[in-house]
Amino acid sequence: MNIKEIEKLLKNDLEGLLVYCSETFEAINIISSKLKNREISNPHQCEEVIQELNGLFGFLNPIKYMASYQKTYIQETSYMNIRSEMEKEGKKFVSAPTERESSLIASDCRKVRNILNAYVEVCKTQIQSCQSLLRSMNEEKTVN
C-alpha cells in the first residue's frame, strides 16, 4: 500500500487502516511474548528480532505521523468551520465549547493515532531491550 492509499484510509476508513496494520501489531505482540517468556536465548535470535523490529518500526512510524497530522487537521478544520458557522449566524463565539466539539469530531482519528503510537513505542522499547540483551550475551561469551 502506498502513501496515497494510506491517506485515503485515514480520511475514510480508520477501521480499515487498523486492519491493514493488524499483522504488524500481531508480530509486535508475538515478540513481546517471546521477550516476556525469555524465549530469546542466543545472539543470532536477538539479531533477527532486532532486524524484524526495525522493519516493523519502519512500517508503523510513518503511518503514525500521518495519523497525527490527520487528527490535527480534522480538529482544526472542524474548529474553524464551527467558528465560521457561528459568526455567520450572528451567535456569540466561545472558544472552549468549540474546542471540545472539534476534539470530539477528531476522537476516532485520535484513537487510531494513539494505538499506532503505542505500538511504535513498544517497538522502540523492544529494540532497546534486545540490544541490551545482545550486549549482555556478547559480554558473557567474551568472559567465558
Backbone as CSV, one residue per row, in Angstrom:
resi,resn,N_x,N_y,N_z,CA_x,CA_y,CA_z,C_x,C_y,C_z
1,MET,0.852,-1.165,0.000,0.000,0.000,0.000,0.905,1.237,0.000
2,ASN,0.544,2.220,-0.810,1.360,3.422,-0.886,0.790,4.537,-0.010
3,ILE,1.503,5.648,0.030,1.127,6.774,0.883,-0.283,7.279,0.567
4,LYS,-0.611,7.397,-0.704,-1.935,7.900,-1.098,-3.045,6.994,-0.587
5,GLU,-2.837,5.682,-0.659,-3.843,4.735,-0.181,-3.998,4.819,1.346
6,ILE,-2.877,5.024,2.041,-2.929,5.172,3.495,-3.665,6.465,3.850
7,GLU,-3.379,7.543,3.121,-4.092,8.810,3.350,-5.594,8.628,3.150
8,LYS,-5.957,7.874,2.128,-7.370,7.621,1.851,-8.026,6.873,3.020
9,LEU,-7.332,5.875,3.552,-7.862,5.142,4.705,-7.998,6.061,5.916
10,LEU,-7.019,6.929,6.117,-7.079,7.856,7.248,-8.276,8.796,7.138
11,LYS,-8.631,9.147,5.929,-9.749,10.072,5.730,-11.094,9.364,5.741
12,ASN,-11.135,8.113,5.262,-12.428,7.466,5.020,-12.676,6.148,5.740
13,ASP,-11.619,5.492,6.230,-11.807,4.136,6.757,-10.764,3.834,7.834
14,LEU,-10.952,4.416,9.014,-9.981,4.216,10.091,-9.912,2.760,10.530
15,GLU,-11.049,2.077,10.550,-11.054,0.651,10.895,-10.243,-0.141,9.862
16,GLY,-10.386,0.237,8.601,-9.612,-0.403,7.536,-8.118,-0.212,7.724
17,LEU,-7.730,0.947,8.218,-6.311,1.199,8.487,-5.810,0.290,9.602
18,LEU,-6.614,0.133,10.654,-6.216,-0.770,11.742,-6.122,-2.215,11.253
19,VAL,-7.032,-2.607,10.375,-6.973,-3.955,9.791,-5.694,-4.097,8.978
20,TYR,-5.367,-3.068,8.198,-4.150,-3.071,7.387,-2.907,-3.240,8.267
21,CYS,-2.922,-2.661,9.466,-1.774,-2.731,10.374,-1.822,-3.935,11.317
22,SER,-2.892,-4.708,11.277,-3.103,-5.763,12.282,-2.007,-6.831,12.276
23,GLU,-1.490,-7.199,11.109,-0.404,-8.192,11.069,0.841,-7.653,11.767
24,THR,1.098,-6.382,11.590,2.245,-5.750,12.243,2.034,-5.718,13.749
25,PHE,0.830,-5.367,14.185,0.528,-5.369,15.611,0.735,-6.774,16.194
26,GLU,0.261,-7.770,15.483,0.389,-9.153,15.955,1.858,-9.566,16.035
27,ALA,2.658,-9.181,15.054,4.084,-9.513,15.085,4.763,-8.886,16.304
28,ILE,4.406,-7.658,16.616,4.960,-6.986,17.802,4.505,-7.705,19.066
29,ASN,3.246,-8.106,19.112,2.732,-8.840,20.277,3.461,-10.173,20.465
30,ILE,3.754,-10.856,19.376,4.473,-12.140,19.451,5.876,-11.924,20.013
31,ILE,6.560,-10.890,19.519,7.903,-10.595,20.028,7.829,-10.219,21.505
32,SER,6.808,-9.455,21.885,6.630,-9.098,23.304,6.511,-10.356,24.160
33,SER,5.736,-11.299,23.681,5.544,-12.546,24.410,6.855,-13.321,24.529
34,LYS,7.609,-13.366,23.428,8.909,-14.063,23.456,9.859,-13.409,24.447
35,LEU,9.889,-12.087,24.462,10.757,-11.392,25.411,10.297,-11.635,26.844
36,LYS,9.011,-11.554,27.060,8.449,-11.753,28.400,8.752,-13.157,28.924
37,ASN,8.655,-14.138,28.031,8.875,-15.534,28.426,10.334,-15.978,28.288
38,ARG,11.202,-15.029,27.999,12.658,-15.281,27.879,12.975,-16.376,26.867
39,GLU,12.302,-16.297,25.726,12.496,-17.291,24.678,13.608,-16.917,23.699
40,ILE,14.184,-15.773,23.869,15.295,-15.361,23.004,16.568,-15.642,23.784
41,SER,17.298,-16.675,23.342,18.374,-17.188,24.188,19.763,-17.154,23.566
42,ASN,19.878,-16.689,22.328,21.222,-16.621,21.756,21.356,-15.358,20.896
43,PRO,22.594,-14.951,20.633,22.829,-13.713,19.895,22.190,-13.695,18.502
44,HIS,22.181,-14.840,17.830,21.593,-14.893,16.484,20.098,-14.576,16.528
45,GLN,19.377,-15.180,17.487,17.944,-14.897,17.648,17.728,-13.416,17.951
46,CYS,18.584,-12.886,18.800,18.479,-11.485,19.197,18.652,-10.564,17.988
47,GLU,19.643,-10.846,17.171,19.883,-10.036,15.975,18.704,-10.113,15.007
48,GLU,18.126,-11.313,14.861,16.959,-11.471,13.988,15.769,-10.664,14.500
49,VAL,15.558,-10.683,15.809,14.444,-9.943,16.399,14.658,-8.435,16.221
50,ILE,15.886,-7.976,16.414,16.184,-6.552,16.219,15.889,-6.143,14.785
51,GLN,16.316,-6.981,13.842,16.028,-6.687,12.427,14.534,-6.625,12.164
52,GLU,13.797,-7.588,12.683,12.353,-7.611,12.481,11.692,-6.383,13.099
53,LEU,12.105,-6.059,14.325,11.530,-4.888,14.994,11.826,-3.595,14.234
54,ASN,13.026,-3.488,13.696,13.350,-2.302,12.900,12.437,-2.193,11.684
55,GLY,12.148,-3.310,11.065,11.223,-3.309,9.934,9.810,-2.931,10.341
56,LEU,9.353,-3.470,11.459,8.014,-3.153,11.955,7.912,-1.673,12.328
57,PHE,8.959,-1.175,12.966,9.015,0.249,13.322,8.972,1.115,12.061
58,GLY,9.762,0.742,11.074,9.801,1.492,9.819,8.468,1.494,9.091
59,PHE,7.695,0.457,9.267,6.374,0.374,8.652,5.377,1.269,9.395
60,LEU,5.370,1.188,10.730,4.343,1.886,11.524,4.614,3.368,11.733
61,ASN,5.871,3.746,11.888,6.172,5.122,12.272,5.641,6.160,11.279
62,PRO,5.829,5.991,9.970,5.258,6.981,9.043,3.728,7.039,9.116
63,ILE,3.098,5.898,9.310,1.633,5.870,9.406,1.197,6.609,10.662
64,LYS,1.942,6.431,11.751,1.632,7.143,12.999,1.683,8.654,12.769
65,TYR,2.719,9.127,12.081,2.829,10.566,11.831,1.715,11.059,10.914
66,MET,1.339,10.243,9.956,0.234,10.625,9.073,-1.077,10.709,9.869
67,ALA,-1.280,9.765,10.785,-2.492,9.775,11.619,-2.500,10.990,12.540
68,SER,-1.341,11.346,13.048,-1.242,12.516,13.912,-1.591,13.784,13.139
69,TYR,-1.067,13.883,11.937,-1.389,15.031,11.086,-2.893,15.068,10.781
70,GLN,-3.454,13.928,10.427,-4.874,13.868,10.069,-5.754,14.264,11.252
71,LYS,-5.398,13.820,12.447,-6.160,14.175,13.648,-6.121,15.682,13.861
72,THR,-4.936,16.277,13.749,-4.800,17.728,13.911,-5.592,18.468,12.847
73,TYR,-5.506,17.990,11.617,-6.225,18.616,10.506,-7.739,18.581,10.736
74,ILE,-8.246,17.427,11.121,-9.689,17.284,11.370,-10.120,18.218,12.500
75,GLN,-9.346,18.220,13.571,-9.713,19.020,14.736,-9.678,20.515,14.404
76,GLU,-8.627,20.961,13.744,-8.518,22.389,13.431,-9.533,22.816,12.374
77,THR,-9.760,21.977,11.381,-10.733,22.304,10.341,-12.141,22.389,10.928
78,SER,-12.492,21.429,11.769,-13.834,21.454,12.365,-13.979,22.663,13.291
79,TYR,-12.942,23.010,14.006,-12.975,24.199,14.871,-13.253,25.445,14.037
80,MET,-12.520,25.601,12.944,-12.704,26.779,12.085,-14.085,26.778,11.432
81,ASN,-14.569,25.615,11.033,-15.905,25.529,10.434,-17.004,25.901,11.433
82,ILE,-16.888,25.400,12.644,-17.871,25.725,13.689,-17.840,27.224,13.977
83,ARG,-16.645,27.745,14.099,-16.496,29.187,14.379,-17.105,30.024,13.255
84,SER,-16.792,29.661,12.034,-17.311,30.391,10.875,-18.836,30.335,10.832
85,GLU,-19.383,29.157,11.103,-20.836,28.976,11.091,-21.507,29.831,12.173
86,MET,-20.916,29.866,13.341,-21.472,30.674,14.432,-21.441,32.163,14.084
87,GLU,-20.336,32.592,13.474,-20.219,34.001,13.096,-21.237,34.362,12.014
88,LYS,-21.462,33.441,11.072,-22.468,33.669,10.024,-23.859,33.827,10.622
89,GLU,-24.133,33.020,11.639,-25.447,33.040,12.281,-25.581,34.178,13.296
90,GLY,-24.491,34.916,13.497,-24.527,36.034,14.437,-24.503,35.607,15.893
91,LYS,-24.126,34.365,16.140,-24.056,33.862,17.515,-22.723,34.272,18.148
92,LYS,-22.745,34.379,19.457,-21.523,34.686,20.184,-20.605,33.465,20.151
93,PHE,-19.358,33.703,19.768,-18.397,32.607,19.702,-17.691,32.464,21.046
94,VAL,-17.696,31.231,21.552,-16.968,30.906,22.776,-16.032,29.753,22.439
95,SER,-14.764,29.956,22.710,-13.734,29.018,22.279,-13.817,27.640,22.952
96,ALA,-13.984,27.592,24.253,-13.909,26.317,24.987,-14.906,25.263,24.484
97,PRO,-16.194,25.597,24.323,-17.122,24.574,23.824,-16.788,24.147,22.389
98,THR,-16.301,25.082,21.611,-15.934,24.762,20.228,-14.733,23.831,20.196
99,GLU,-13.786,24.063,21.094,-12.627,23.167,21.193,-13.062,21.764,21.577
100,ARG,-13.987,21.667,22.526,-14.481,20.341,22.938,-15.198,19.637,21.794
101,GLU,-16.019,20.398,21.076,-16.754,19.800,19.965,-15.814,19.343,18.852
102,SER,-14.835,20.162,18.527,-13.895,19.775,17.465,-13.023,18.603,17.918
103,SER,-12.717,18.556,19.210,-11.966,17.427,19.750,-12.772,16.142,19.641
104,LEU,-14.060,16.249,19.914,-14.957,15.091,19.794,-15.031,14.608,18.343
105,ILE,-15.085,15.534,17.411,-15.136,15.182,15.988,-13.884,14.405,15.571
106,ALA,-12.746,14.756,16.165,-11.478,14.103,15.807,-11.174,12.881,16.672
107,SER,-12.095,12.472,17.522,-11.803,11.421,18.501,-11.454,10.067,17.879
108,ASP,-12.118,9.676,16.815,-11.798,8.387,16.189,-10.373,8.392,15.633
109,CYS,-10.009,9.499,15.012,-8.656,9.603,14.468,-7.621,9.634,15.604
110,ARG,-7.971,10.288,16.702,-7.081,10.318,17.867,-6.862,8.910,18.398
111,LYS,-7.941,8.126,18.453,-7.851,6.742,18.941,-6.879,5.940,18.079
112,VAL,-7.010,6.060,16.768,-6.118,5.337,15.853,-4.683,5.817,16.027
113,ARG,-4.506,7.127,16.124,-3.162,7.678,16.328,-2.556,7.137,17.613
114,ASN,-3.344,7.064,18.676,-2.847,6.571,19.961,-2.466,5.089,19.896
115,ILE,-3.247,4.305,19.186,-2.923,2.882,19.010,-1.600,2.749,18.255
116,LEU,-1.471,3.485,17.172,-0.228,3.446,16.391,0.952,3.906,17.238
117,ASN,0.752,4.973,17.980,1.817,5.499,18.831,2.245,4.466,19.873
118,ALA,1.280,3.783,20.453,1.600,2.763,21.458,2.465,1.652,20.864
119,TYR,2.095,1.177,19.686,2.885,0.107,19.065,4.270,0.588,18.625
120,VAL,4.368,1.823,18.179,5.688,2.371,17.822,6.566,2.448,19.070
121,GLU,5.993,2.896,20.178,6.762,2.984,21.423,7.181,1.601,21.921
122,VAL,6.284,0.624,21.810,6.629,-0.747,22.199,7.791,-1.246,21.336
123,CYS,7.722,-0.974,20.049,8.795,-1.369,19.125,10.132,-0.771,19.566
124,LYS,10.129,0.519,19.848,11.369,1.194,20.258,11.924,0.591,21.543
125,THR,11.051,0.333,22.494,11.470,-0.246,23.770,12.022,-1.653,23.566
126,GLN,11.358,-2.426,22.714,11.827,-3.788,22.464,13.169,-3.792,21.741
127,ILE,13.372,-2.863,20.825,14.665,-2.762,20.147,15.752,-2.496,21.177
128,GLN,15.505,-1.551,22.073,16.485,-1.236,23.113,16.730,-2.438,24.023
129,SER,15.665,-3.136,24.385,15.809,-4.320,25.242,16.639,-5.397,24.557
130,CYS,16.356,-5.628,23.290,17.102,-6.656,22.549,18.562,-6.252,22.359
131,GLN,18.805,-4.980,22.138,20.190,-4.520,22.021,20.940,-4.731,23.331
132,SER,20.293,-4.441,24.443,20.900,-4.670,25.760,21.141,-6.153,25.992
133,LEU,20.161,-6.956,25.632,20.291,-8.404,25.768,21.445,-8.931,24.921
134,LEU,21.543,-8.441,23.712,22.622,-8.849,22.810,23.987,-8.463,23.390
135,ARG,24.105,-7.257,23.927,25.362,-6.832,24.563,25.711,-7.764,25.717
136,SER,24.719,-8.070,26.536,24.954,-8.971,27.687,25.417,-10.346,27.216
137,MET,24.768,-10.853,26.184,25.136,-12.172,25.646,26.561,-12.156,25.112
138,ASN,26.914,-11.083,24.408,28.266,-10.974,23.845,29.311,-10.800,24.940
139,GLU,29.002,-10.050,25.994,29.917,-9.888,27.107,30.114,-11.214,27.841
140,GLU,29.018,-11.946,27.988,29.059,-13.248,28.640,29.946,-14.209,27.855
141,LYS,29.790,-14.156,26.528,30.570,-15.017,25.657,32.049,-14.667,25.766
142,THR,32.370,-13.381,25.868,33.759,-12.912,25.969,34.389,-13.350,27.283
143,VAL,33.630,-13.302,28.367,34.118,-13.680,29.691,34.385,-15.175,29.758
144,ASN,33.528,-15.955,29.135,33.682,-17.420,29.176,34.677,-17.807,28.171
